[in-house]
């Protein structure tokens, strides 16, 4: 009787397009004249991308959509069509290799998906058909089928729970595979059908379900079921997410259930959630693209210059067509412009290696393989959780080294989210320290900082308060020990499970005070009171918690028939709803507790008469039945119900700081990052946490921009906020005048500012005013923020968190942001930031699932950023620069050679060398460098966070280093070419008087090139493991062996035996040897000088470190036995 | 329960190996002044030593270069540049002051001749030159337009390179008081051993008949005065394995190049010499030059001062840089110590 059935069935109601009607069991219902079978998709899951016959075209199409691949394809086609200097093989082979490898990888992955799909789609399921259970293949399930699922089976599609084998019409489900939450959740049957036990009964059901069209939100569902009983009077019930069993979830603790399929196949929520996240691109990637454009320009201009000079040179007929090299008739007849264009294309082909296809492959490999080092890191492994770091995308490894802003959640991120009930306040009296003395009346009062209000409340009040704690929650009791959730607390024989740790702490706390919640059966809550009597309450309604309202209520009925509403929530959301009770005392107590960093909740109640309740119930039912805007309507009803409450007390729960949270925050800040705390918690609690984790310190000036400050001016809130903003801005900017030097945010001794802003004030600032001057205030706020070293944003709604991140992200400087959080409320911010980090925390796995990287604890952020991020940035930046460098000095001699071969696009190197240069001779060393290099040891990086500043603002990929590398490449190219050129002044290089030809010339240049480029990496490598030795020396040895081998045989498939014995002949010449040695030395000398003269970051910093800390005894950094660098001195002077 | 958990923990726990933890034992070199400065000095000294050796070696090589293009009317070969002259011969006299110890190498040198032109460089068929009978009759497309003659007969050897083979010839005489004696020129071993023995082969018929029959059905290159099988009377130096031909086929790297012509095993004694040139090869049309060069050879090859000078410069730069760095190093080291104090 507690649920009032509202008949809102109206046959003539217009059918909305955005809803679907399902006939349960495909039985036509009497009410509907026209039985319109709708077409729904079948239950086949297709996660695979390709089929056997479309794999090749589709995969190729997708691969060539990448701009780089397309470029290489064009080059290849040009080579095939036009008569070009190099054979199509030279660029076709690498491209082919890359395409094939990618295709094989993707094909294999798709094959695995096909296999998985197949096994899922063909798996047997049991469907009720004609009163009997029939076995079907999973893919054959249709919308409207009634499916039977047994314990520990996975639901084959999204089902509405009709009946369960459990008495109370519930079933338990884990959604571990959907959202990672391993706790069991309770789902409810439709009340009218929960009585059905057998197939026959279920099959006799005649009902329709009207529900929204599929949408991906796992936690949202609205629908309505119309049950037609024999009396022909249809009954309508609302359906919510608590009735919807999702595909992919597993049935637990329940023998079997019957459910009707409503979403199938690709329309299930799981399938809809498969869509990938939007791609985030790192700054390094953007830099690569810029450099690529530069190189493309170099390529095009080289080709243009070559073409132009060719035609200028050819204007002399003696050069155009000497008698020994006469043209074919065909060549003569081609239009001059076409000829020029072909020449241009030929040059493009000849120089195309300047943009190497292998760079993309290497960068991808480096990122992919490199991310394993993050996963493997045992320092980021949490013993308690049994898990380490997780990399969801490897594209952002280097971005971790570029973070400028860190946005962190408080609860569960900075703190443990491991709640402990510390104290409470009942009717204005404070209770504390009861944990050790919890006997019947053992609540001892204690002198705290707010001692003036200490005392004892009446027994009646006490018990009411404790009952409220026991009743007002959504905690479940687990009888079994099988649960693997993290939220369990063994309370005698009870394990409490809840999605919110606060609630567990409160119920646990009530238990220690004598009131034990024993669980719920059939909507009846059992409580054991102090006299060990069992009290039974009927649970009438739950006004569930939501982050906007920030409170929850329950309506319960005592055995005696009295109806109570208990409400608990944040003080700010309770106090406006309260009209009686000792508000002042309790408010004081709440504030005191908050200052101690405790999380407070207020508890209030009111008694309802039956009439009042009936009214409420009707309203609620109406709201719940709504198909549209249900959430909003519900919220409105809740708001109306929760009024005129009587405040009975407050609770304070402690949330411990995570270990090393303070150290981590400090390290991040000295690494030059601004740390912002964004929390939904209230200001005092959040501030206490900020002090505890040393975000704020005592000599920091705190600026407040909160509703508290502007409350007096209720009418003109906006104006006041703006006024305040201007005022703060003045303070900050004025201060700036005195300390304009301290722009570096470094070790300055100037006044530091901290800013506290709350959600309400923020929304006022962000809200556009009538005259649209919001931008102005936003700018002001940003300027203030940029001057503040620490910023705390409290009372934030999830979307506001994302808004803040977005605001900072979109400023002029486009700083790199990182957001870290653990709960569902952090997801939006995690997705918004450049790098999103999820903590594998207690509030489920949503943040971790949506993040780019997931780590177990906040402290791991330190190593992730300072060590891994720094190293990956250095590695990839060097890798990219090196790639451009090595291809520039590869191609530049080829360009110079054009001046000496009549601009005829004659390749300098043999085709094999052209092809293998990037594939075999110089690829592995740089890849391994990109994986293993530690220019500064990990220990050092962790110890000295300020090293992180060295690479801030994409320092290694700015124009200066890029130009340095480019000039180095050009210089080397010049040295290679002209070294060989002057040597060839006399092409007699051996003592037998024989002369060498053009291929020997190219081979000398190429040998110098391969050695120089590899030795350049030798100079750059600071961390020589055996792997580095192996690949670098191995590559060089391979080059030599390959050259012997390649020149040692007359290759039957080659038309031209250009390289026959060229390499071996070259090595018989002492002059060639001496030239190679000389040219390598000359090429490397400038780089060596620059290296010696510039600062070595590790040692230089170490010295600085010593200087700064010479007073401190803690300095135990071993002084390096090597002599101090002159390097350092230069950098300090300059 | 707890055991289950422990197993899970163990399963997920990353391996504690040096590799996975990025703690592989590593050598961390450090370019400190202490290492680099001595290296610079040492390198400088070694380079200067090598440079001096190379420089003097190169200077000891004696080279005599004679230009005989005949562009200027004063030149003795000027008359051969006229269009209508056939089998033109001209003489150039030169004097040797110092003994050129044997072997002395005789080169011809061409200027502004682009053997490295792309279209020219590919115009050959290595299969044909290797003696492959199939390609002898059907030369590669690369040879076009020197693949077949007007009657579609295959050209052997085909291609632009072969067609433009250098065909001036030289005879060297020693002039002894108006008495002239021929200096013996050795043409053996002027090409790469591997080219002569492996890469180039004459086509061979199964019945072991002579070279002329093997070339049956082919025509000579357009510019050649006689077919390939009549290049020399010596069967070891005829056809595709004619060493002059092989030398020519190794295309030069730069537009000014020299190719080995003959070897004078006994060297040249001081005195007057005379080169008799059969002037056939036209170079004026492309502003070219022709030279004939006599050169002794050292262990480092022909005369080329570049390498020695380059080594000397590089060595000196290295030492100078070393000195500058040393000064800077000493100066700033003092400051650093003061600063730390």
Contacts between the chains, C-beta under 8 A, distances in Angstrom:
chain1	res1	chain2	res2	distance
A	85	B	118	5.5
A	318	B	285	6.2
A	318	B	286	4.4
A	318	B	287	5.4
A	319	B	286	7.0
A	322	B	113	7.8
A	322	B	114	7.2
A	322	B	285	6.8
A	322	B	286	4.0
A	323	B	164	7.6
A	323	B	282	6.9
A	323	B	285	5.9
A	323	B	286	7.4
A	324	B	113	7.4
A	324	B	120	6.9
A	324	B	160	6.3
A	324	B	163	7.2
A	324	B	164	3.4
A	325	B	114	7.0
A	325	B	117	5.5
A	325	B	119	6.2
A	325	B	120	4.2
A	325	B	123	7.8
A	325	B	160	5.5
A	325	B	164	7.5
A	326	B	145	6.8
A	326	B	160	7.5
A	327	B	119	7.7
A	327	B	145	7.9
A	328	B	144	6.0
A	328	B	145	4.8
A	329	B	145	7.6
A	372	B	20	7.9
A	373	B	20	7.2
A	373	B	22	5.8
A	375	B	14	7.1
A	376	B	14	4.5
A	376	B	15	6.8
A	376	B	20	3.8
A	376	B	21	7.1
A	377	B	14	6.5
A	377	B	20	7.8
A	377	B	21	6.8
A	377	B	22	8.0
A	378	B	13	6.9
A	378	B	14	4.5
A	378	B	15	7.9
A	378	B	16	5.5
A	378	B	20	7.7
A	378	B	21	6.2
A	379	B	21	7.9
A	381	B	12	7.6
A	381	B	13	5.8
A	381	B	14	5.6
A	383	B	9	6.8
A	386	B	5	6.8
A	386	B	8	5.1
A	386	B	9	4.1
A	386	B	12	5.3
A	386	B	13	7.7
A	387	B	12	5.3
A	388	B	12	6.4
A	388	B	13	7.3
A	388	B	14	5.4
A	481	B	1	6.3
A	900	B	116	7.2
A	900	B	253	7.9
A	900	B	254	5.4
A	900	B	255	6.3
A	901	B	114	6.4
A	901	B	116	4.3
A	901	B	117	6.1
A	901	B	118	7.0
A	901	B	255	7.6
A	902	B	114	4.6
A	902	B	116	7.8
A	902	B	117	5.1
A	902	B	255	7.4
A	904	B	114	7.3
A	904	B	116	7.8
A	904	B	117	4.5
A	904	B	118	4.0
A	904	B	119	6.4
A	904	B	120	7.9
A	905	B	118	5.4
A	906	B	116	5.4
A	906	B	117	6.6
A	906	B	118	4.2
A	906	B	121	6.2
A	907	B	118	7.9
A	932	B	22	7.3
A	932	B	24	7.3
A	934	B	22	6.8
A	934	B	26	7.5
A	937	B	28	7.9
A	938	B	22	6.5
A	938	B	23	8.0
A	979	B	310	7.5
A	981	B	254	7.2
A	982	B	306	4.2
A	982	B	310	7.4
A	983	B	304	6.9
A	983	B	306	6.4
A	983	B	307	6.5
A	984	B	253	5.5
A	984	B	254	5.7
A	985	B	304	5.6
A	985	B	306	5.9
A	986	B	258	7.5
A	986	B	301	6.7
A	986	B	302	4.2
A	986	B	303	6.1
A	986	B	304	4.2
A	987	B	252	6.9
A	987	B	253	6.9
A	987	B	254	8.0
A	987	B	257	6.2
A	987	B	258	6.6
A	987	B	302	8.0
A	988	B	105	7.3
A	988	B	107	7.7
A	988	B	258	7.4
A	988	B	260	7.5
A	988	B	295	7.3
A	988	B	297	6.8
A	988	B	301	4.6
A	988	B	302	3.6
A	989	B	300	7.5
A	989	B	301	4.2
A	989	B	302	7.7
A	990	B	301	5.6
A	991	B	297	5.3
A	991	B	298	6.8
A	991	B	299	5.2
A	991	B	300	7.8
A	991	B	301	6.7
A	992	B	189	7.0
A	992	B	297	7.6
A	993	B	103	7.1
A	993	B	105	3.9
A	993	B	190	7.3
A	993	B	260	5.6
A	993	B	263	6.5
A	993	B	295	7.9
A	993	B	297	5.2
A	993	B	302	7.8
A	994	B	190	6.7
A	994	B	191	7.0
A	994	B	192	6.2
A	994	B	260	5.8
A	995	B	107	7.8
A	995	B	247	7.5
A	995	B	250	7.3
A	995	B	252	7.6
A	995	B	257	7.5
A	995	B	258	6.5
A	995	B	259	5.8
A	995	B	260	5.6
A	996	B	250	7.8
A	996	B	253	7.4
A	997	B	250	4.1
A	997	B	251	5.3
A	997	B	252	5.8
A	997	B	253	6.2
A	998	B	115	7.4
A	998	B	116	4.9
A	998	B	121	7.2
A	998	B	251	5.4
A	998	B	252	6.2
A	998	B	253	3.9
A	998	B	254	7.9
A	1000	B	253	7.3
A	1001	B	253	3.6
A	1001	B	254	7.6
A	1002	B	253	7.7
A	1019	B	31	7.8
A	1021	B	29	8.0
A	1022	B	28	5.8
A	1022	B	29	7.1
A	1022	B	30	7.9
A	1023	B	26	4.7
A	1023	B	28	5.9
A	1024	B	26	5.4
A	1024	B	27	4.2
A	1024	B	28	7.0
A	1024	B	29	6.8
A	1025	B	24	4.0
A	1025	B	25	7.0
A	1025	B	26	4.7
A	1026	B	24	7.2
A	1026	B	25	7.9
A	1027	B	24	7.2
A	1028	B	26	8.0
A	1050	B	130	6.9
A	1050	B	198	6.9
A	1050	B	199	6.9
A	1054	B	126	7.9
A	1055	B	125	7.6
A	1055	B	126	6.9
A	1055	B	127	7.3
A	1055	B	140	6.0
A	1055	B	142	6.7
A	1056	B	122	6.8
A	1056	B	124	7.4
A	1056	B	126	5.5
A	1056	B	142	7.7
A	1057	B	126	4.6
A	1057	B	130	7.8
A	1057	B	199	6.0
A	1060	B	194	6.6
A	1060	B	195	7.7
A	1060	B	198	7.5
A	1060	B	199	5.4
A	1061	B	192	6.8
A	1061	B	194	4.2
A	1061	B	195	7.8
A	1061	B	199	7.9
A	1065	B	192	6.2
A	1065	B	194	7.4
A	1069	B	301	6.6
A	1070	B	299	6.0
A	1070	B	300	5.5
A	1070	B	301	8.0
A	1071	B	300	4.6
A	1071	B	301	5.2
A	1071	B	304	7.4
A	1071	B	307	6.1
A	1074	B	50	6.8
A	1074	B	54	7.0
A	1074	B	300	7.5
A	1074	B	307	6.1
A	1074	B	311	7.4
A	1075	B	307	6.3
A	1078	B	47	7.8
A	1078	B	307	7.3
A	1078	B	310	5.8
A	1078	B	311	6.1
A	1078	B	314	6.3
A	1081	B	43	7.2
A	1081	B	47	7.7
A	1081	B	314	6.5
A	1082	B	310	8.0
A	1082	B	314	5.8
A	1085	B	314	7.8
A	1085	B	317	7.6
A	1085	B	318	7.2
A	1085	B	321	8.0
A	1088	B	31	7.1
A	1088	B	36	7.1
A	1089	B	321	6.3
A	1089	B	325	7.9
A	1091	B	31	5.1
A	1092	B	31	5.2
A	1092	B	33	6.6
A	1092	B	36	4.9
A	1092	B	325	6.8
A	1093	B	325	7.5
A	1096	B	30	6.8
A	1096	B	31	7.4
A	1099	B	30	7.0
A	1103	B	336	7.8
A	1103	B	340	7.6
A	1106	B	340	7.0
A	1107	B	339	7.0
A	1107	B	340	6.0
A	1110	B	340	7.5
A	1120	B	30	7.9
A	1122	B	30	5.6
A	1122	B	32	4.7
A	1122	B	34	6.6
A	1123	B	32	5.4
A	1123	B	33	6.3
A	1123	B	34	4.3
A	1124	B	333	6.7
A	1124	B	336	6.0
A	1125	B	32	6.1
A	1125	B	33	6.7
A	1126	B	33	5.1
A	1126	B	325	7.0
A	1126	B	328	5.8
A	1126	B	329	4.4
A	1126	B	332	5.5
A	1126	B	333	7.0
A	1128	B	336	7.3
A	1129	B	332	3.7
A	1129	B	333	7.6
A	1129	B	335	6.5
A	1129	B	336	5.7
A	1130	B	328	7.9
A	1130	B	332	7.5
A	1133	B	332	7.8
